[in-house]
Amino acid sequence: MVWTWHFFAACAIIAVAVLLSLPGRANALRLLGLKRKTLLSPLHFCMIGVFLSAFILLVPVYRQELADQESTFLRSLISSAHQAFQMFTLDADRDIVMRLSVQDAWQSRCAYWILAAELIVAPLLTFAFVISFFEDFMDTLRFRLSRKRCVYVFSELNERSLALAGSAAGKGGRGNALVFAGVTDKEDGRMSALIGQARELRAILLKKDILSIRCGTRKKLYLFAIGDSETANQIQSLRLIDQYRDRKNTWLYVFSSRVECELLLNQKDTGRMTVRRINPAQSLIYSHLYREGGLLFRAADQAAAEAGQPVSAHCLVIGLGQYGAEMLKALSWFGQMPGYRLEADAYDIDPQAEERFAARCPELMSEAHNRTDLPGDACYRIRIHAGVDAASAAFEEELRGNSDVCYAFVALGSDEANIRTAVALRTLFAGVGACESGVPIIETVVCQADEIQAINTAQDQKAAQDHDSALSQIRFINGADELYAVDTVMQSDLEREAVQYHAHWAKTDEEMKSANRKLYRYGYYYRSSCSAVIHANALVGVLRDQGVTAGQLDARKAELNCLEHRRWNAYMRSEGYRYAKTTNRLAKLHSDLVPFDQLADGEKEKDDYLQFIKKLMKQRSGG
């Protein structure tokens, strides 16, 4: 009876240890009341399981061996524990195990085979533990002894941080040290693959979280709160500011789309640090419009010429999730161009899509401003079609009459749905004769690197075989590579020009520093300056296509100033601002949200777009 109890207890312990070591161990951890991010790794659970099961099976053996001595039970417990420990060091007493094979009970014979297997497994687990400990020790030593001039520390190892680290490694070469913090969970195939890719980048993997890492004062330090949980990113960023506030050459990038995160960072004293909040969806849209947005207006020219109608920048946005909503908001101010009339139709399966969007941008969607006949004010027409399934026949039927569409953006929340709908759109427009020479432009976001590679391969093959293939006529925005790249997040041309635009009034170095601190501390100024630069970059292309030269801009100063105010009005409304007699940024109220003619003369001068546009035009034309 004693053997039976010990045998089944040992088997239960082994079964639990195996469950806690498998890739899908989350449910087992939950049943035991443990968090998924527990400090115990699968290797630890295996070692604990082997030790406890061996200990339980050895107790009855030693009770029999020590039956004629005092304190038999206590001595057997001590001897069993000692013997179980020795199994991990190749110093176990094999004779005590061999005696089990001559026992009559079937439980003792099974116990013999279990202990015999554990005599082999235990030293292997010890070896694996030593290797793991040595890797952790070497990573910590590499970090302490690193002489790299720039240190990039990521709060978590995931696909996004790995893409950004790969970009930093390619950009800075051997001059950058890449550090991933909090790398403790190695039980699943995904994490193992990420660790392997991080090792290929010669990255340093530390078990400590980002708050426990101590860096010197000499190196440039870039901190990234880039975990999968935006709440954790927000908490870590506030603590990192407290920790590094007085350190020079320190930058913190917080990946969060939450408005409350921006409010908290605005109120925080950042000291000498530079802190930026990265809204992933907005950053991707802004970066893409800065590089590729000018194509929209050339497509509008071509669509108007083919339809024999006035130039209308007619755009479609399919899906009003994070990417779709940001694109629709950006189109409202990006489309304020001389000679163009912006129209946008957005479709979403949510029956309350229009109400939700209007709640975020009330004045943008109001009947008083959602029009194309307002002199001196932003002119656009946005129509939101709620409760429409992009895969339905009704959706296709509604689009058949839109022959003047010049641009379509698909963002339905998954790569599969995005690709499927983009191909369906291309086929639909080809059927109504509206896709000659690639018009309308159809773009969609694809985030998985494997799918991007497969698409590129398919496009190359189709280009060689069939120039009319739907895939080859769709523009795929690589969400991972375009967003999580050093050139986009940290060292972008857009940011550089936004800094210059924001500080155009600065005359001294001190004024320049003050402008930069204001730009980075308050997200409002950063986004506003970026939007101005994005619009100006496209405007230069439009003016050049219309035959306007830099020397002809002086005569159009009043027109350009009015255009900039129109753009600013649309931008502010897309950010949720409304008109009020008194400006209150916390309440998102502004007194300048009026037509250009109603501005005070001093405010009109703030919209002086001439010098900035002239400078950009000269740069784009090579001097």
N, C-alpha and C positions, 0 to 999 in steps of 0.2 A: 504493500500500500504506500509506503514511504517512497519507493522508487517511482511509482506511478505519478505521484504528486510532483516530484522533482523533474521527471521527464517532460510532463506536459507544461510545466512552468517554463522550462528551458526552451521548449518549442515555441511557446507563446512569445517569449522575449525575442527569439530569432525572427519570428514572423513580423513583429512590430518594427524591429530594426531594419528589416528588408523594406517594409512599406515606407519608412521614413527616409530611405535612401534612394527610392525610385524617383524618376523625373516627375511623376504626378503625385508628389507627396503632400501637396497643399491641404487636401482633405484630411489626411492622417494627422497633420500638424494641428489642424483646427479641432479635431476630436480630442486631442490631448491638451488643448488650451494653449498651444504655442503659436507664435506669430510666424508667418512665412519667412520673414527676414531674421529668424533666430540666428544667434551666433554659432550654433552647432551645425556643422556641415554634414553631408551624407557620410563622409569618412569617419567623423566623430561618432555618429549613430552606429555605424558598423563596429567600431572598436568597443563601444559601450555594450552592444548586443553580444559580441563574442565573449567579453569579460564576464558579464552577468550570467550568461548561459553556462559557461565553463564553471563558474563558481558554484552555481546551483547543482550541477551534475557531480561536482567533486565532493560536496559536503557529505553525502551518504557513504562515499568511498572512504573518506578519512574517519568518519564515525566508526566504521568497521575496523579500520587499521588501529585506531587509538582507543578501542573499547575498554582496554584494561588499564588506562591511565586516568588520573584525576581530571575533572573539568573537561570531560570528553567533548561535549557539544561546543564549548568555547574554543578548545584547541582545534577542533575540526573546522570551525569557521575561519580561524586565523590561517591554518594550513591551506585551506581551499583558496582563500584570497591570495596568499603568497604564490601558490601554484598557478593560479589564473594569470597573475601578473607576469610570472616567469615564461608563460607561453609566448608572450610578445617579444621576448629577448632570446629565444632559442635555448633556454636554460631549463625547460620543464622536465619533470621527472616522468619519463615515458613508462617506467615500470608500473607506476600507480595506475596509469591508464590501461596498460596491457592486461591487468588483472580483471578488468571489467568483462573481457571476452569470455572468461570461464564461468561467469555468473549464469545461473539457470534462467532467471527472469528475462523475458523478451525486452523489457524496458532497459535492462542493463546492457544488453547487446546493442540496442539502438543508441544508447548513450555512448557506447564505445566508438561507434562510427562517427557520431557527432563530435566527440572530443578529438578523435583522430584527424578529422577534417579541420578542426579549429587549430590543431597543432601546426598545420600547414598555412592556414589563412592568417593567423595572428601575426607571424613575422612579416608576411607580405603587407599587412595593414601598417605595421610599424615602419616598414621601409617607405610606404606611400606617405605616411605622416611626416617622416623626416624630410622627404623630398619637398612636400608642401611647405613645411616650416622653413626649409632652406630657401625656397623661392620667395616667401614673404620676407625673410631676413635680407636676401639680396636686393629685393625691390626697395626696402627701407634704406639699405646702405647706399644703393645707387642714388636715391633721392637726396640723402644727406650729403653725399660727396659730389653731387652734380655741379658742374661748372658752366652749365648752359646759361646763356644771357637772358633767355625768356622762359618762363615757366607757365604752362597752361594746366590748370587744375580743374577737373570736371567732377561735379558732385555725384555722378552716377555713370556706370558703363551701360549704354544702350545704343540703339542704332543711330540716334541723332548725335549724341556726343562723339561716337566713333567716326561719323562722317565729318564732323567739325575738326576732330583731331587729325584725321587723314589730310584734310585741307591745310591745317597748320603745319603738318610734317612736310607736305609738298611745297608750301610757301616759304618756310624758313629753313628747310633742310636740317642740318645737324645743329643749328643754333637754338633749337627749341626743345625743352623737356616736356613731355606729355605725361600727365599724372591723372589716373582715374582713382577716385576715392570710393570707399564703401563697397569694394569688390569682395564679397564673402559668399554669395550664393552661387555655387557651381554645379547644382544638381541636374539642370536640364540641358537639353541639346542646344537651345538658343543661347544660353549664357556661355556654354563651352565654346560655341562658335565665335561669340563676341570676344571672349578672352583670347582665342587663337588669333583673331584679326588684330587685336590690340598688341599682342606679342610681336606680330609681324611689323608693327610700327615702332617697335622697341620702346613701347610705353611702359611706365612704371605703374604697377597695380598695388594699391594699398588697401588693407582691410579697414583702416580708420576712416571715419566719415570726414567730410571736407572741413568741418568745424574743429577737428582734432589735429589737423595738419599745421605745423608751424614752419613758416618760410622765413628766410633771412630778409634783410632790408636792402641788399644791393641789386638784386635781380628785378627785372620787370615781371610783374605777377598778374596773370589774367585768370580770374575766377569765373566759373560758369555754373550757375544754379540751373541745371538742365535735366532734372529728374523727370520721371513720368508723372509724378504728382505735383500739380501746380501749387497746392497748399504747402507741401514740403519745400518747394523752391522759394516760396514767399518767406517762410519762417527762416530758412537758412540764409537768405539774402540779408534779412534784418540783423541776424547775429553776426554775419560776416562783416557787415558795415561797422558794428561795434568793435569787432576784433581788429580790423585793419584801417580804421578811420584815420589814424595818424601816419600811415605808411605812404611814402612816395611811390610813384610808378606802379600804381595798383588800379586795375580795372575790374569791375564786376558786371557781368551780364546775366540778367535774370529773365528766364524764359517763362512768360506768363501772359495770358490774354485777359486776365481779370482786372477790372477797373479798380477794385479795392487795393490791388497790389501797387498800382500807380499812385494812388492816394497816400498809401503808407510810405512809399519811397520819397514822395514829394515832401512829406513832413519830417523825414529823417535827416539828421545832420550827417552828411557823408564825409566831412573833413577834406582830406587831400585826395580821397578816392574819386574815380570817375565811375558812375553807376548808370547803367542803361537797362531799361526793360524792353525785352524783345517780344513783341506780339507776333508769333510765327505766321499766322495767316496774313496779317497786314504787311509784314516785312516781305513776304513772298510776292504779294501783289504789287507793292511799291517798287521792289527791285525789278520785277518783270516789266512793268510799265516804263520804267526809266530806260531799260535797254531796248525793248521791243515795241513800246506803245505807239511810236510814230507810224508803224505799218497799218494801224487802224484807219488813219485818215487817207492814206494812199488807196486802201481798199475801198473806202467810201467814195473817193473820186471815180474809181473804176466802176463801182456798182451804179453810181449815178449816171455815168456815161452809157452803160449798157441798158439802163432802164429809161434813159431819156428824161430824167427828172432832176429837180434841184438837188444840190449836194446835201444828203442827210446821213449823218453818222448813226446808222440804225444798228443797235447791238442787241444780242440775246444773252441772257444769263440763265443757265439751266441749273437750278438748285440754289437755295439761299441759306446754306450752312455757313460755316466760318469763311471759307474761301469765296463763295458766291456773294455773300453779303458785303464783304470787303471790296470785291470787284465792282459791285453795283454802286456802292458809295463812292468809290474812286472815279468811276466813269462820269458821275455828276459834275465833278470839277475838272477832270481831265478833258472832257469833251467841250469845254468853253474855248472854242477856237474861231478865229475870224473866217467867215465864209462857210461855216458848218452849223447844222442844227442837230443837236443830240437827241436821239430817241432810244429808249431802252425798254425792252420787254423781259421781265423776269418770271420764271415758272418754278413752282415748288409744289410738292405733293401735300404739304401741310395746309389744311383749310384756313388756318389763321396766319399764314405767312405774311400777308399784307399788314395785318394789325401789329404783328410782332416787329416788323421792320419799321413801321411808322412810329411805334413807341420809342424806338431807338433814335430816330431822326424825324421828330414831329414836324418841324417847319420845312424840311426838305420835301416831304410828301403832302404838304398842305395844298389845298386848291389854289390858294393865293400865290404860291411860288412854283408849283409843279406845272409850268407853262413855258411856251416858247415865244411869247410876245411881250416880254417885259424889258423895255429899254433901260440900259444902264444897270441891269441886274442879271443874275444867272438865268440862262435860258436852257431848259431841258424838258423832256417829257418822259416820265418814268411810269410804266404800267406794270403792276404785279398781278400775275394770274395765279391765284391760290387754289389749292386742291386739284392740281393738274398733274397727272402721272406722265412722266417723260416717256414711258414705254407704251402708252396707250395710243389707240388709233385717233382719238380726238385731238391729241397733241400734234400728231403729224398733219391732220387735216387743217388745223389752225395755222400751221407754219407754211402751208402751200401757197398762201396768198402774200407772203412776205418776200417778194423778189428783190427788194432793195436792201436786204440785210447785208452788212459788210463785215460783221464780226460776231462770233458766238463763243461763249466761255462756258464750259461744262464742269460742274463741281457737285457731284451727287454723293460724296462721302466715302466712296470706295473706288479703287482702281478699276475693278471689273466693270462697275456701272458706268464709270466715266468713259472708258474705252468703248464699251458697247454703244452708249448714247452718241458719242462723237462720230463713230462710224455710221450710225443710223442717220445722223444729221447730214453728213457728207453725201450719203446715198440719196437722201430726200432732196437736197438742193441740186444734186446732179440731175435728178429726175425732172425738175422744173426749169432746167437750163440756167441755173444761177450759180454755177461754180466754174465758169471758164476762167482760166489763169489763176486758180486758187482762191477765187472770191465766192462766198465769204470766207474769211479766215476762221478756222475752227481750232480752238485751243482747249486743252484739258490738263488737269494735274494728275500726275502719276508719281506715287511716293516710293514704291518698292524698286530697289535697284535692279533686282533680277528681271522684273517686268520691263524696265527701261532698256536693259541689254537685249532682251528678246525682241522688243519692238524695233530697236535700231537694226537688229539682224534681219528682221522681217522686211523693214523698209528698204534695206540695201538689196535684198533679193528681189523684191517687187520692182524696185527701180530698174533693175536689169531686165526684168521680164515684161512688166506691165506698167506703163507710165500712168494709167488711169486708175490705179488701185486706190481704194478709199484710205488705207493706212498711210500711203505716201503723201497724202494731201492734208494730213492732220498734224498740227504742231503740238508736241507733248512737252509740258513743263515738268521738268524733273524736280519734284518738290524737295527731295532730300538733298541733292547736289546743289541746287540753286539757293536754297535757304540756309542750309547748314554748311556754309563755306566761309572762310576767312574774308574773302573779298566782299561778301554780302553782310556779314555780321559786324566785322571790326574795321576793315580797311577799304570800304567801298568807295568808288568814285562819287556815288550819290551822297554819302556822308561828308566827304571832303568838300563838295560843292555846297552842301547845305550849311556847313560851318561858315564858308565864305559868304554865303547869302545872308545868313543870320547876323553876321558881324560887319556888314557892309558900311555901317555908320561909324564903326570904331576908328578912332584916329591914333590912339596910343596903344602900347603893348598892354597896359593895365586894362584899358577898355576892351581889348580883344580877349584877355583872360576872363574878364567879367562876363562877356557875351558867351564864351564857351561854357563857363560854369552854369549859366542860366539855361543854355541850350540842352545840356546833358541832364541837369537836375530835373527839369520839368518836361515831361513827355509832350506836352502841348506844343512847346516851341520847336522841339525836334521834328515832330510829325508835320507841323505847319511849314517849316523850312524845307523839308524833304518834298512835300507836295508842290511847293513853288518851283523847286528845281526840276522835278519831273515834268511839270507842265511847261516850263520854259524850254527844256530840252526838246520836247515835241514841237513846241511853237516855232523854234528855230528851223526845224525840218519843214514845217508847213510853209513858213515864209519863204524859204529857199525854193520850195517847189512852186510857189506862186510867183517866183521871179524877183522877190524883194532882196535888195542888197543892204549891207550894213550902212552904207552912205544914205540910203533912203529912209532910215528909221527915224531920224530927227523930225521929219514932217509928220510922222504918225505917233508922236509922243502921247497926245491926248487919247488916241484910240488904244494904245498899249496900256496906259494907266487905267482906263475904264475896263479893259479886258482883265487886267490883274485883279481889280476889285470884284468883277463878276466871278472870277475863279475863286477868290477868297470867300465870297458869300456862299458859294456852293460848298466849298470845303468846310466852312464853319457849320453849315446846316447838316452836312454829312456826319459831323462829330456830335450832333445833337444840340447845337446852340440855337437859341431863339432871340428875336429882337426884344429889347427893353430899353427904356430911356436911360437907365443906369447899368453900367457893365458890372457883372458879378460872375466871375469865372467858375466859382464853386457851384453856382446854380445854373451854369451854362447860359448866361444871358449876356448879350453884347449890344451896345448902342449903335454900332456902325453897320449893322446888318440892314442896310437901306440901299436904294439905287445910288449910283455914283454921283448924280447931280445933287443929291441931298446931303452929301458929306460936307463937312467944314473944309475950308481951303487947306488948312494944316493937315488934315487927314488925307486929302487927295494927294498931297506930296509924298505921303508914306507909300503910296502905290506907284511910285516912280519906277517903272519897269525898264525904262529905256536903256540905261547904262548896263544893266545886267544882261539884257537880251543882246545888246550890241557886242559885249564882251564874248558871250557864248557863240554868237554868229561868227565872229572872227576866229575863235578857237576851232570851231567845227569846219571852217573853210580853210584852215591852215595858215592863219595870219592875216 
